Each structure stands twice: as structure tokens, then as C-alpha cells.
Amino acid sequence: MKKVLAIILGGGAGTRLYPLTKLRAKPAVPVAGKYRLIDIPVSNCINSEIFKIYVLTQFNSASLNRHIARTYNFSGFSEGFVEVLAAQQTPENPNWFQGTADAVRQYLWMLEEWDVDEYLILSGDHLYRMDYRQFIQRHRETNADITLSVIPIDNRRASDFGLMKINDAGRVVDFSEKPKGEALAKMQVDTTILGLTKEQAEQQPYIASMGIYVFKKDVLIKLLREKLERTDFGKEIIPDAAQDYNIQAYLFDDYWEDIGTIEAFYNANLALTQQPQPPFSFYDEEAPIYTRPRYLPPTKLLDCHVTESIIGEGCILKNCRIQHSVLGVRSRIESGCIIEESLLMGADFYQASVERQCSIDKGDLPVGIGTDTIIRRAIIDKNARIGHDVKIINKDNVQEADRESQGFYIRSGIVVVLKGAVITDGTII
């Protein structure tokens, strides 16, 4: 794995995850109470013994840079690093990144310098656990120019993905980006070739790209230099290369979730609380997910009723009811609160009790959730100040709303309270 360089694509402006991406890059969005999305691919790399990792970003990368600098420090005795490469303007290229391939193209001069055989291209907004060693082993065994990691998929979700067809040798021979109707039916394949059972193959007759690729070094350089107008891997570079290059499919038959939308992000987080076995678990000693060590005190629960929930460290919860929810680090919830089916991201800092009392005396709201507040089916971003007797319950069952001036949005019926927002006493959303 010393001959592999990993490149994690930080994605664009993250409009589908807005307002969570208002002040941070998509890979810096908090997940599961204490992690950030970027921790998933970086941890997968470390567990796969790949220690040369670049992260390409373009938007709001300050918090991502800070997180990576504080989390991933390899010793001076190894070549290992995790480094952010932000979009920059140069005399040769005055533009920002135009797509996934263009982002890599603009840093080719730096990537070429490494003495490696393969480039592993990853995405910064997926939730999954994968041993890239097996993926790269398959790439080398089949002498592929490009190998794509793929998942088998059913009829219901197939048209949301880039689909492909393969021949009996596992070589990719045809692509179709998010096909519908007749075009979708044409993309059916016999997925038993990839090792699925006959029953599984009948239920999942399509092969979808996960947006995870491994390229031979010289092949990637040639493809990026050939036609500069091709700016995207999934839509242009890889489909156009299928004719002339050996493109192989590698089956990943485990949990994988693209959390690019508010609804997918919300569902993936709440799924972590499922019993007895969540679809994705952070409790794997063989392949842990790493994050920044914060050295926080343990969580304090004072006469609370908590069911099916995950609670990050450093929280203070008083006489409240928490059901099927995820609470992030330093969450503070006062007495009489009911939190149901919600994701609270917590806070970046503690307010000393004197400071909290001063805030209350001045009529300001302290950070956290005030007394007798009800929150249901919502995402509360970090450092929010929510008053007493507030009801965040989407009373009118609104599906979409932009109320930034009032401190919240509604996406797919989920209320999303902005980072640092103030929701005054008695407010009903």
C-alpha cells in the first residue's frame, strides 16, 4: 500500500446539505455525535495502511483544515500525511474546480511527484467501512487500468445512480447516468457474475457506481491531460475511457450510504441508534473510525429517561426524555424537555455557570435547550440557543421552507436549525 496515494474529493458547495454547509465544507459536517464526515474515508485509508492522503476542497474549508490539522498527525518517521489542497487560482488556470476530475487535474503537478503506482479516488460524503487493500488487490490481479467500486442495487433506487453493464470477465462495457424508463431496463445485468446468489441477483439486477475509483498512475495522468473539457469522473472521464481501457468492477456488498441530502443525512444518523444491530456501527475494534481527541468529561444524566439514543461525551442532561435521537458533544438540555427522533450536534464550547447565569439575567439565551422545550424530527446545528417552552415540531407539516432570518430551514419535512441560531422563548415551529 506504500505505492498508493489517496485523493479524497471534498465536493462542491454542498447545496443539497444546506444549511449544514452554510459555514463549513461538506466533509466537515458533524456525524454520529462526535465525528465528521471526512473521518470516514480517512479512517478507512488508515485501517487499509494507506497513509498518503490528500483532501481536495473548494468551499468553506477553514473548519475542515482545523479538524484535519488537530486530528491526523503522523510521526516524523513516516511518510504519512493527511493534507488539505484547497482550490486556488494560478496563471495557467484562473478558474475554480469545475468538477471532480478538474479538481484532480489542477493539482496533477503535485500528485505526479509521488513515486506511486495507483491513485485511489474517494468521496468525502459517504458512510461505509471498507478495506481498500482488497479493492486494490483486485485492481492489480485483473491488470485493470481503472477499477470502480460498485454496489448491487434494486429497481426502486437504481435511477438515482450512475449504472453500468459488465461482461463475463467483470469488465465494464456500458454506462448510463441516472437512466429512467426503457433506458433503465436496458441496464439490467446478471449480478451473479459479481458473486451474488441467484435470489440476491433477482432482487438487485443493477450495478451502481459508488464514486470510488482506483487508477493506474499513468492512465489517470493521460486521461486528464488528453481532453481538458472533461471535468467529471463519473459522467465523462470513465464512460469515455470504457472503449480503450480495461475498466473493472469490484463488488462492495456491505452498508454504504451517500449522505448528500438533508433527508439521507438525517436518516443515516438516526439509523445508528437501531437495535439490536444498526446498519453501520462505530463499535468495530478491528477497523475503528478515528476523530479528534477532545479530552471531554463524561456525560452527566440527572434523572433522565433515554431510549434508543446515542449521546456524545461532555453532555449535561437534566430531568428530560430523549427518544431515538443522537446528541453531539457538549449538548446541554434543561429539565422538562422532550427530544424525539432528532439530531442535536451539540456545542463547540462550554459556557461557565457564571456566564450562563449572566446571560439569563440579561435576558439572553444560553447555549443549549431551555426548559420544557419539545423537539421532534429536527436537526439542531451546533451552538444553537433555544429558549423555554419552544416547540420545534413542524406543526403544519411543511415539507420545504427557507426561513434563514428566523434561524431555520425545513427540508423534506425535517426542521433544520442553523448553527448559532437563537430561537426565543415560546416559539412554535
N, C-alpha and C positions, 0 to 999 in steps of 0.2 A: 504493500500500500504506500510505500515511500515514493513510488512512481506515479502517484495520483494527486492531482490538485483539484480541490473542491471550490466551486463558484456558486454561491447562494444568491439568487436573484431577489432583491428586496421588493420588487413590484413597483407599480406606478403610484398614482396619488391615492389609491385605495378608496375611490368614491363609493363603492358598494358597502364599505365598512364605516363610512362617515356616519356619525360624528366621532367615532372612536379614533379615527385617523386625522382629526382636526389639528392636533398638536403633536402627533407622533407618526413615524413611518409604520407601515403595516406590520413588519416583523417585530416591532416594539410593542404591539398591543398585548396587554396582560392576559394570561390564560390560566385557568385552574387555580386561582387564588394566590399563586406566588411566582409563576413562571412568566416568560414572554414567548411569543410565537417563534422567535429566532432560536430559542433554546432547543427546539425540537430537531431541526436539521443539524445544528452544531453538535448536539449530544449524539445523534446518530453517527456523525463523522468520527467523533472521538471514540465511541464504542466500536467503530469499524477500523480503528487505528489509522485514520486519515487525519493528519494534523496540520496540513497546509490548507487554510480556508480563507477565501475572500468573500466579503458580503458586498454586493453592489446595490447602492441606494441612490435615490434622487430627491425624495420629498421628506421634509421634517426629520432629518436624520440625527438631530442632536441627542435625543434620549436614547436612541439605538446605539450611537457611538459611546455614550456614557456607560450603558449597560454592558456592552462588549468589553470595554476597557477595564471595568471593575470585575468582570466575571472570568474571562478567559486569558489567564497569564501562564504561558508555558515557560519552563525554566530556560535559562540562557544556554543550557547544554543540549538543547534540541533545536531542530529547525522549525518546530511547531509555531503556529500563529493563527489568530483569528483577526482579520483586519478589514475595516470598512473602506470601500472605494466609493466615494460619492461622485455623482455626475459633475463634470467640470467642462468648462469651455476652453478649447485650445485653438491656436491659429489654423490647424488643419480641419478642426471640426467645431464650429461655433455653436452647434445645437446641443440641446439636452438629449438624453437617451430617447430614441424613437420606438423602442420595443426591446424584447428580451435579448434578441440576437445583437441588436445595435449596442446595447449596454456592454456586452462582452467584447464586441468589435472595438469599441472606443478604448478599451484597456488591453487590447491584444499585445501592444508593445511591451507591457509589463508581464503579462501571462506567459509570453513566448520565452522569457528569460529563464524560466524554471526548467530544470532537467527532469521532465516527467514524460510518461508515455500516454496518459489519459487525462482528459478534463471531465470531472463529474459535475454536471449542471443540476442544481437543486432549486426548489422554490421555498420562499420564506414564510408561506402562509398555509402549510398543511400540517395536520395532526396524524402522526403514524410513527411506528417504530420499525426500523429496517436495518438489516446488516448489509451494508453496501459491499462488503467483501464478496458475498455470493453473487451479487449483481455484476461486479467487475470480473469475477472469475468466469461467469457465463459469457461475458463480452469477449474475454481472451480465448476461451475454448472454441467459440464459433468463428474466431478471427473476424469479428464484426468491425465495420467502420464506425457504426453508431448502434448503440443498444438503447431501447426505450423500456422503461419500467411500465407495465400495463396492469390493469385490473379487469377481471371479467365483470360484466355489468348486465343488468336486466333491461327489459323493454321500457320500463317506466322512466328510468333516468338516462337512458342511452343518448337521447338527443341533446343533452346538456354538455356532452363531451366531444372531443376530437376522437373519432373512431378509426380503426384500421382493420385491414384484412391481412392474413398471413398464409403462406403456403405450408406444405407438409414439413418443411425443414425449419419452420419458425421464422422464416424471412418475411419482412413486411413488404407487401406488394401493392397496397392501395390505401389511400387516406380519404377521410371525409370529415370536415369540420362542422360539428353540431348539425347533422343531417335530420331531415323531417320526412314523414310520409314514405313515399316509394324509395327515395334515396336512403332512408334509414333501413328499410327491409333488405336492400342490396348489400348492406354492410354486415349481415349475419354471417358468422363463421362457426365451424365446429371447434369449440374451445377445449375438447378433449385432447387436442394436439398439445396444449399447454399443461396437461396433467390433471384436468378436472374430471370428475366422474361423469358418467352419462346423464345422471339426474341433474347434477350441477350445470352441465353444459346446456341442457334443455331450458333451465331457468335463466341462465346468463349467456345468451348467444352472441354477445358483442364484446369487443375488446376495446377498452378506453385507455388513452394515454394519461399518465399521472403527472406529466410535465417534469419528469425526472429522466435525465439522459446521461449516457457516458459516450464520449467521442474519442477516437484516436486523435492525438495532438495535431498531427499534420493535416488530418481530414478537416478538423474544425477550422484551422487557420486558412486552408484553401477555400472552404465554403464561405467563410466570412469575407475573404478578400475578393472572391470572384464577382459577386453581384451586390453592390453596395445598397441597392434599393430594397433588398430583402432584410427586413428589420425584426422578424419574429421567428423563433424556432418552430413552434407548433404549427403555424399557419403557412410558412413559406420555406424556410431552410430545409426542414426534414422532409416534407412531402416532395419538394423539388429534387431531393437527393436520392429518392427511392429507386429511380431508374438505374443510376450509375454506381450506387454504393450498396454494400451489404449491410442492410439495416435489420437488426434482430429485435424480437420482443422477449422481454423477461417477465414472467408472471409473478406478481406480488399478490398472494391470496390471503391477505390479513386486513385488519382495520386500517382504513385510510380515509381521511375527510379533508376536503378542500374547504377551508373556512373563510371564504372570500366575501360572504354576505352577513349582514346582522343576524338573520334567522339561523343560518348554518352555524355561526359563531355561538349564538345563544344555546342552540340545541346540543352542540358538541360539548360545551361546558357543563350543562345540566346532566348530560348522559354519564358524566364521570361519577355521579352520585348513585348510579343504579346498583341495585342489589340482586343477587349476590355477586355478580361479576360484571363490571362495566365493560363496554366495548373496547375502551382503551384504559390502561392502568399505568399510574406513575409508580406503582409498587413493584418494580422489577429490579432485583439486586444485580442481575447479570448485565442489564443494559439500562442504567439509571439515566434520568433526564437531569442535566445539570442546570443550575441557575446561580444568580449572585448570592453569596452568603451575606445575610443582613445582620446576624447575631441578635435577633429579636428575642424578647422574653416569651415564655409560653402563653397560650391564650387563657384568659380568665372567664369562666362562666359562672354567673351568680344567679342561681335559681332559674335556669332556662329549660325550655322543652325543645330539644333539637332532634329532628328525624331526617334521615336520608340526605345528609348535607356534608359539605367539605368546608372546613374552617381553617384559614391560614394562621400563621403564628402571630403573636403580638396583639390579638384582639381582646376587647373588653365588652362582654355582653351581659346585660342586666335584666333579669326577670322578663324575658321575651320568648316568643315562639318562632323557631326557624324550621321551615319545612322544604325539602327538595330544593336546596339553594347552595350557592358557592360564595363564600365570604373571603375576600382578599386580606392581605396583611394589614395590620393596624386598624381593622374595622372597629367602629365604636357604635354600639346600639343600646339606647336607653330603655328604661322599663316600659312595659305595656305595648311594645312593638310586635307586629306580626309580619314576618318576611316569608313569602311563599313563591316558589318557582322563580327565583330571581338570582341575578349575578351582581354582587357588590364587589367592586375592585379594591376597596379599602382606601388607604391614605399613604402619602409619601413621608409623612412626619407625624409626630405626636404633639398635641398641644398640652403643655403643662396644666395641672388642675387650676393653678392661679390664673393662667392665661384664659382658660375656658370660662372661669367664673367672671373675669373682667369682660369677656365678650358678652356673656349673658347679661351682666349688669348694664352694659352699654346698649343692650337691645340688639346686638349682633348674634348671628348663629355660630356656634362652634362647629368644627368638622365632625361629621358623623350623622347618625339618625336620631332625631329628637323623640321624646316620649309619645307613646300612644299613636305612633305612625303605622300605617299599613302599606306594604309594598308587595305588589303581586305581578308576576310576569313582566319583570323590568330588568334593565341593566343600569346600574348606578356607577358612573365612572369615578376615578379617584378624586379625593379631596372635596367631594360634594358636601354641602352644608344643608341638611334637610331638617326643617323645624318640627314643632309639635303638631300632633293631630293632622298630619299630612296624609292624603290618600293618593297613592300612585297606583291606580287600579284600571286605567283606561276605561273609565266609567261608560263612555259612549261607544266602546268597541270600534274606535277609529283604526283604520289599517295603516294609513300613511299621513304624516303631518310634519311640517317644518316650523318649529316654534323656538328658534335659536334665541330670540330675545327673552323668552321666558325660561330658558335653560334646559329645554328638552326637545327631542325629536320622537316621532313614532315610526317604526319600520316594521312591516309585516305584523302589526298589532302589538309589537313589543315597545314599551316606553324606554327611551334611552336618555338618561340624564347626563348632561355634559360634565366634563372634568372641571372641578372647581365651581360648579353651578350652585346658586343659592335658591332654595325652594322655601318660601316663607311659611310661617305657622298657618295651619288651617287650609292650605292649598289642596284642591282636588283636581287630579289629572285623570 
